[in-house]
């Protein structure tokens, strides 16, 4: 998570810092600037952001995992056209995640929550049948910008198309700066069947709040799942997320590079909030090793941000502009199975 309250630097200094972070493999804090930056070459824009590959018909799960098996931080995007459901699975360590099992767990958890909540399960059941029947195919593969890419993927690299430093047009409805957050947050946090623990958030936007969010240029959104760690007692391991998924479009796992240790942050965000839809029930999901405490407390920080530069969709190019706390005060106890709280 990159906070806006930082010292401004020159564009030249920013470029040097960012280049060094890519070469060294260790991220360096990049500071947002208010003036437009020169348009990069296509290669520079991909290295600074990410490589996204898409092909007609997608990739079977086994094929997709083979392509990504030697990489760190690969994302697999699955789309179910008849349901309108998109699920992104993030693999944080090569070979550590069974994509088929992660998909089944994601949809299974959503189905359990839907049954508890008494909401429609038809679309989720259709997706579950596709997964169980082996019909799920990854429509897109997303690699980090500085990754060594597997051979043979280059023809499908949609990152090469239309790189631009131009500011993306904001929506005409709504007012940037007005209320932009979801109506409420619902949390599920408990032991998983895989010997770890998971955290899941559900949230939905009203038409007016989402219009306000989309009225901002190059807008992003992050629902930060934050746990209390001032006493060094944590429900999830302090080492962080081991795998994650989300039904938000353009999903990514946020970096914890600039976060403190008193409040542990587990975040899956959306790098292009203009693709969100009002009235749609979105979810973020993460798995983490078991921590050193049987219970904990948490809050959600709903964060509006922006991409700098606009063509970069990587976590390193996303900066916070505003935040809203859920609940407005106090903390929510976990484990929890469907606790609802409001800003």
N, C-alpha and C positions, 0 to 999 in steps of 0.2 A: 504494500500500500504506500503510495507516495503522497505526502501531504503538501498542501499549497503553501504553508507557512515556512518558506525557506528563502534564503538569500538569493537574489537575482545574480546571474552571471552573464557574461557576454556570449553571443552566438558562437564565436570562435572557441572560447573555453568549453562551451557545451559540446561542441563537435569533438574536441580532443578527449574529453571525459568519456563520451559515449563510445568513441572508437577504441579507447583503451579497455573499456569494460568488455567489449566483444572479443578483442584479441586475447585478453588475459583469462576470459571465461568467468570472471567474477564481476557481477553487476556493480556499477557505480551510479550513485544518485544523479539523475538528470533533472535539471530545474526548468520548469516551464517559462517561456518567454512570450511577450505579448506581440512581437513583430513577426511577420511571415518569414519562413526560412527558405533558402534557395531550393528549387526542385532537385532531388537527387537523380542519379541514374537508376535504371531499373534494378541493377544488381545491388546498389547501395540500399535501395528501399526494401528489397527482400531480406538483406542481411540484417537490417535494423528491425524488421518486423517478424514475419513468419512466411513459410512456404505452404500454400494451400493447393492440394491436388484434387481434381475432380474428373471423373470420366463417366460417360453414359453407362448405366447399368451397375456402376459402383464396383466394389471389391468384396468377394466372399470373406467372411471373418478370418478364416485360416490364411488366406492370401494377404489380407490387409495386415494381420499381425506379423506375418513373415517380413513384409516390407518395413515394418516399424520396429522389428525386434532388436535391432542394434542401436536404436536411437534413445535419447533421453527426452522426456517431455512430449511424446507424440500424443495427438488427439485424434480419436476416431469419431466421426459424425455419422449417425444413423438417422434416416428420415423414413417416416411411414406416411406416404402421401394420402392414403384414404382416411387417415385419422388427423392429419395436420400436426402430428407429434414429431419432434426432433429431440434426440438424445445424444449428447456429446460425452464420450468417455475419455478421461485423461489418464495416461499411464505415466507415472512419475519416475519409475525405475524400470529399465529394460527387463522384460521377462517376468516382472513381478505381478502382473495382473492378467487373469484369464478374462478376455473380452466377453466371451459368451456368458460366463458366470456373472460378470459385472452388469451386463445388460439384463439378465434374468433377475438379479438382485434389485436393480433400479426399478424395473417395471413391477416386480413383486412387491417391493416396499410401497410403491405408489398405489397399487391395488389394495393392499391392507389398509393404508390410510384412507383411501376412497370409501372402502366398506365401513370403516369406523365413522367416517364423516357423513355417510349416507348420500354421496354424490354419484353421478353417472360413472360407470366403469366400462362402458362399451368400447371406447377408443383404446383404453389400456389393455383390455382383453384381446382386441385385434392385434395390437403390437406384441403381446405375450405369445399369441399363437404363431406369429411370424418368427419370433425368436426360437420357440421350442421346435418349430418345424424346420429350422435351418434356413429360413427364407430371408433373414436379415443380412443386408449388405451395406458396407460402409460407403456412403456417397461421397465423403471427403476425408482426406488425410491431411493433418496440419502438423508441420514440423517447425521447431524453433528456427529463427532466421539465420543462425550461425551453424546449423547442423550440417554434417556431411551426409548428403542425401543418397538413398539407394539408387543404383542404376536403373534406367528404364522408366522412371517416373516423369522425366522432364517434359514430355509432350502434354502432360495433364496439369502442368503448373499454371494455375489461373492467377497466381501472384504476379506473373509477368505482364498481365494485361492491364493497361490503363493506370499505371503508377502515376500519381499526381500529388502535388503539395497544395492543391487548391482547397479552400475551406468547403466542406460539404454543406449544402444549403439546409438551413433549419426549416422545420415545419412552419406553416403559416398560422395554424391554430395554436392557442395556448400562449403562455407568457413565461419565458425563461426566468427563473428566479422565484416563481410562485411554487406552491405545493406540488411536489413531483413524486412523492413516495407512494408505495402500495397502501391499500386500505388497512391491512393488518398483516401480522406474521403468525404462522403456526409452526411449532417446532416439534419434531420427533428426535429424541436422542436416547439411545439405548444400546445394549450389547447386540452384536450381530451374530449370525450363525457361523461366521468364519473365524471366530476367536479374536475379533477386534471390536471396536465400537464405531457407531456411525452417527452422523448428524444430518438432519434433513430439514429444510425450510420450505414452506408453501406460501405463496403470496400472489395477489391479483391486483391489477390497477383499475381504477375508475377511468372513464373516458377523459374527464377534465384533468386529473393529475398526470395521466400519461401524455396528454397534449402539452402540458407545461414542460414535462421532461424532454419531449421531442422538439420543443421550440429552441433548444440550446444547440449550438454548433458542435459537430463531432462528438456528440454526447455518449457517455458510457454510464453503466450502473453496476454497483456492487452492493449486495446484501452481506455485510461482514458479520460472521458468526463469531462472537467475542466471548471468551470465558475468563472468569475472575481467577487471577493467579498471584495475588499479592502475598499469599501465605505459602506459595509454592506447592499447593495441593491442586491437582488438575485431573479431571475426568478423562480427558484425552491426553496421550503422550505429548510432551512438549516438543518432540521431534517433528510434529506436524502431520499433514495429510499424506496417506500412502496411495490413495486413488480417489477419483472424484467423478461426478457426472452432473449434468444439468439439462433441463428441457428449454432453457433460454437459448435463443439463437446467438451465434457468435460467442459462445461461452469460452472462458479461459480460467485458469487458476491464478489468483493473484500472488505476487511475491510477498514474503514476510521479511524481506531484507532490511526494511527500515522500521519495523515494529519493535516495541519494547517487550520485556519479559513479564511485566506485571499483569498485562492483559493479553492472552494468547488469541490469535486471530486465524480463523479458518474461512477462506473466502473463495467463492467461485463467482465470477462476474460476467457481464455482457459488454463486449467491446464496441457494439453499435446498437444503442438503445432505440434507434428509429425503427428497428425491425420488430420490436415488441408490440403486442396487441392488447387492447383493453378487454377486460372480461375473461382473459385466458389465465388459467391456474398454472403458474410456473413453479418449478422446484429446483433447488440446488441440493446436492448430496455429496458427502465425503465420508471416507473411511479413515480411521487413524488407529494406531496401536493403543492398547489399554494404558491409561495413566496411573498415577500413584494414589488416586482417591476414588471411592465408590460413588461419590456424588459431587456436584459442582453447581455453580450458578453462571448464567449467561445473559447476554443482551444481543440485539441486532443493531448495527449501524447501517442505515440505508444511505448509500453514498452516490451522489451525482458527480461525474467527472467529465473529462474531455481527453481527446487524443492529441498529442503533440509529438511529431508532425501528424497531420490528418490522415496520411496514407498508411500509417503504422498502426497495426491492431495488436501489437504485443503488449504484455503487461508492463514492460519497461517504458512504454510511450503513453501511459495512462496516468492522469494526475487528478487529484480530488479537488472539487470546487465547493461542495456543500454536503452536509450530512444531517440525518434525522435519526434520533435514538428511539428504539423500540425495546422495552416500554419507555415512557417519558422519564421515569425515575425508577430506581431500584433494579433488582436483578431477578431473573427467572430461574427456578431450580430445575436441574436435570439430574437423573434421567427424566424424560417427559414423553408422553404419548398423545400429542395433539393439543398442547397448551397454546392458547391464542392470546396475543397481546397487541397493544395499540401504541401509536406514537404519542 
